[in-house]
Amino acid sequence: MSTRRGRATRGFTLIEVLVALAIVTVGMAAVLGTLTSSTNTVVYMRDKTLATWVALNQIATVRLSGQVPSSGKSDGDVDFAGRKWHWHQEVNGTQLTGMARIDVSVRPADSRSTNDDTGWYSTMSGIYGDAVGLPRGDLPDWGTQLLTPGSSAPGTTPGTLGTTPGPAPGTPPATTTPQPVTPPGPGGA
């Protein structure tokens, strides 16, 4: 009995401790691998979002310049969100006269892609042209437009959205009184 009691209080052997440490090491390596992968995904998605914003800003810059962009390819760099970005712009004509399609691709300027067709984080397309409509200089009164197709207001062409005269300034809004609803008779309506 004395040998049994001594053996029960002896503790773990060196082999058992090494096996336990190996299991913990493998588990921690798997957790660290998952965290690293997750962090890389978050960083890539952040960069992809920023690249999309850079592309949209470039399209807006072309549209707001007021000049028709020349067909062809152009490249440039821009600083955005504390980082330098490289953009590639391609302007192509469309089947509609006076309209052009603008494709802008963006990637970080420090990316190591040597091929112009790969490595882009985002590619956005936009349309530029005088066929979209010229600014008229007036501001619409959004609260009083007729939204019924085919209706017209004084001074407008039928079939277009026009404005209706609103209440004079300082007049209270018109109110309507609810009409009583009569229930149907015993035989239905």
C-alpha positions as CSV (number, residue, x, y, z in Angstrom):
1,M,0.0,0.0,0.0
2,S,2.8,2.4,0.6
3,T,3.9,2.2,-3.0
4,R,0.5,3.1,-4.2
5,R,0.2,6.1,-2.0
6,G,3.7,7.4,-3.1
7,R,2.8,7.0,-6.7
8,A,-0.4,8.9,-6.5
9,T,1.2,12.0,-5.0
10,R,4.2,12.0,-7.3
11,G,2.7,14.5,-10.0
12,F,3.1,14.8,-13.8
13,T,6.0,13.3,-15.7
14,L,8.1,15.3,-18.0
15,I,6.5,13.6,-21.0
16,E,3.0,14.5,-19.9
17,V,4.1,18.2,-19.4
18,L,5.7,18.3,-22.9
19,V,2.6,16.8,-24.5
20,A,0.4,19.4,-22.8
21,L,2.7,22.2,-23.9
22,A,2.6,20.9,-27.5
23,I,-1.2,20.9,-27.5
24,V,-1.4,24.5,-26.1
25,T,1.2,25.6,-28.7
26,V,-0.8,24.2,-31.6
27,G,-4.0,25.8,-30.2
28,M,-2.4,29.2,-29.8
29,A,-0.8,29.0,-33.3
30,A,-4.3,28.4,-34.7
31,V,-5.8,31.3,-32.8
32,L,-2.9,33.6,-33.9
33,G,-3.3,32.5,-37.5
34,T,-7.0,33.3,-37.4
35,L,-6.4,36.7,-35.8
36,T,-3.7,37.6,-38.4
37,S,-6.0,36.5,-41.3
38,S,-8.9,38.6,-39.8
39,T,-6.6,41.7,-39.4
40,N,-5.3,41.3,-43.0
41,T,-8.9,41.2,-44.3
42,V,-9.9,44.3,-42.3
43,V,-6.9,46.2,-43.6
44,Y,-7.6,45.1,-47.2
45,M,-11.3,46.1,-47.0
46,R,-10.3,49.5,-45.5
47,D,-7.9,50.1,-48.4
48,K,-10.4,48.9,-51.0
49,T,-13.0,51.3,-49.6
50,L,-10.5,54.2,-49.7
51,A,-9.5,53.3,-53.2
52,T,-13.2,53.4,-54.2
53,W,-13.5,56.9,-52.7
54,V,-10.3,58.0,-54.6
55,A,-11.9,56.7,-57.9
56,L,-15.2,58.4,-57.2
57,N,-13.3,61.7,-56.4
58,Q,-11.4,61.5,-59.7
59,I,-14.6,61.0,-61.7
60,A,-16.2,63.9,-59.8
61,T,-13.1,66.1,-60.5
62,V,-13.4,65.4,-64.2
63,R,-17.1,66.1,-64.2
64,L,-16.7,69.4,-62.2
65,S,-13.9,70.7,-64.4
66,G,-16.4,71.8,-67.0
67,Q,-14.1,70.6,-69.8
68,V,-14.7,67.6,-72.0
69,P,-12.1,65.0,-71.1
70,S,-9.9,63.9,-74.0
71,S,-10.3,60.3,-75.0
72,G,-7.4,58.0,-74.0
73,K,-5.5,57.0,-71.0
74,S,-4.0,59.1,-68.2
75,D,-2.3,58.3,-64.8
76,G,-1.7,60.3,-61.7
77,D,-1.1,60.1,-58.0
78,V,-3.1,61.7,-55.1
79,D,-2.8,61.9,-51.4
80,F,-5.9,60.7,-49.6
81,A,-6.4,59.5,-46.0
82,G,-2.7,59.8,-45.1
83,R,-1.6,57.6,-48.0
84,K,-0.5,58.1,-51.6
85,W,-2.7,56.4,-54.2
86,H,-2.1,55.8,-57.9
87,W,-5.0,56.1,-60.3
88,H,-5.3,55.2,-64.0
89,Q,-8.1,56.8,-66.0
90,E,-9.4,55.7,-69.4
91,V,-11.9,57.8,-71.3
92,N,-13.8,56.2,-74.2
93,G,-16.5,57.5,-76.4
94,T,-20.0,56.0,-76.3
95,Q,-22.6,55.4,-79.0
96,L,-24.4,58.6,-77.8
97,T,-23.0,61.8,-79.3
98,G,-21.6,64.1,-76.6
99,M,-21.1,61.4,-74.0
100,A,-18.0,59.6,-72.8
101,R,-17.4,56.8,-70.4
102,I,-14.8,57.3,-67.7
103,D,-13.1,54.2,-66.1
104,V,-10.9,54.9,-63.1
105,S,-8.8,52.2,-61.4
106,V,-7.0,52.9,-58.1
107,R,-4.3,51.1,-56.1
108,P,-1.9,52.2,-53.4
109,A,1.1,54.0,-54.9
110,D,3.5,51.7,-53.0
111,S,2.0,48.5,-54.4
112,R,4.5,46.4,-56.3
113,S,2.3,45.6,-59.3
114,T,4.2,46.1,-62.6
115,N,1.3,45.0,-64.8
116,D,-1.2,47.8,-65.6
117,D,-4.1,45.2,-65.7
118,T,-3.7,43.7,-62.3
119,G,-3.3,44.8,-58.7
120,W,-6.1,47.4,-58.8
121,Y,-8.0,47.7,-55.5
122,S,-11.0,49.4,-57.1
123,T,-12.3,50.2,-60.6
124,M,-15.2,52.7,-61.0
125,S,-17.0,53.9,-64.1
126,G,-18.8,57.2,-64.7
127,I,-20.4,59.1,-67.6
128,Y,-19.5,62.6,-68.7
129,G,-21.2,64.5,-71.4
130,D,-23.3,67.4,-72.6
131,A,-26.1,65.1,-73.5
132,V,-26.9,64.6,-69.8
133,G,-28.2,68.2,-69.6
134,L,-26.9,71.6,-69.2
135,P,-27.3,73.5,-65.9
136,R,-30.1,76.0,-66.2
137,G,-29.2,78.1,-63.3
138,D,-32.5,77.8,-61.5
139,L,-33.3,75.8,-58.4
140,P,-36.3,73.6,-58.3
141,D,-38.9,74.0,-55.6
142,W,-39.0,70.4,-54.5
143,G,-42.1,70.8,-52.3
144,T,-44.5,71.9,-55.0
145,Q,-43.7,69.8,-58.0
146,L,-46.4,67.8,-59.8
147,L,-45.4,64.2,-59.9
148,T,-48.2,62.9,-62.1
149,P,-46.9,62.0,-65.6
150,G,-48.8,64.0,-68.3
151,S,-49.9,66.7,-66.0
152,S,-48.9,70.3,-66.6
153,A,-48.8,73.5,-64.8
154,P,-49.2,77.0,-66.2
155,G,-46.2,77.8,-68.2
156,T,-45.0,74.2,-68.7
157,T,-45.2,71.7,-71.5
158,P,-47.6,68.8,-71.0
159,G,-45.9,65.6,-70.0
160,T,-43.1,67.4,-68.1
161,L,-42.8,68.0,-64.4
162,G,-43.8,71.5,-63.5
163,T,-44.5,73.5,-60.5
164,T,-47.9,74.5,-59.1
165,P,-48.4,77.7,-57.3
166,G,-48.2,77.2,-53.6
167,P,-49.9,79.1,-50.8
168,A,-48.9,82.7,-50.3
169,P,-46.2,83.3,-47.7
170,G,-47.7,83.6,-44.2
171,T,-51.0,81.8,-45.0
172,P,-51.9,78.8,-42.9
173,P,-51.9,75.4,-44.7
174,A,-55.3,74.2,-46.0
175,T,-57.1,71.8,-43.7
176,T,-59.6,69.2,-44.7
177,T,-62.3,67.7,-42.5
178,P,-62.6,64.0,-42.4
179,Q,-65.8,62.6,-43.9
180,P,-67.7,60.1,-41.8
181,V,-67.6,56.5,-43.0
182,T,-70.9,54.7,-43.1
183,P,-70.7,51.0,-42.4
184,P,-72.2,48.7,-45.0
185,G,-75.7,47.4,-44.5
186,P,-76.6,43.9,-43.4
187,G,-76.4,42.5,-46.9
188,G,-73.0,43.9,-47.6
189,A,-72.0,46.8,-49.8
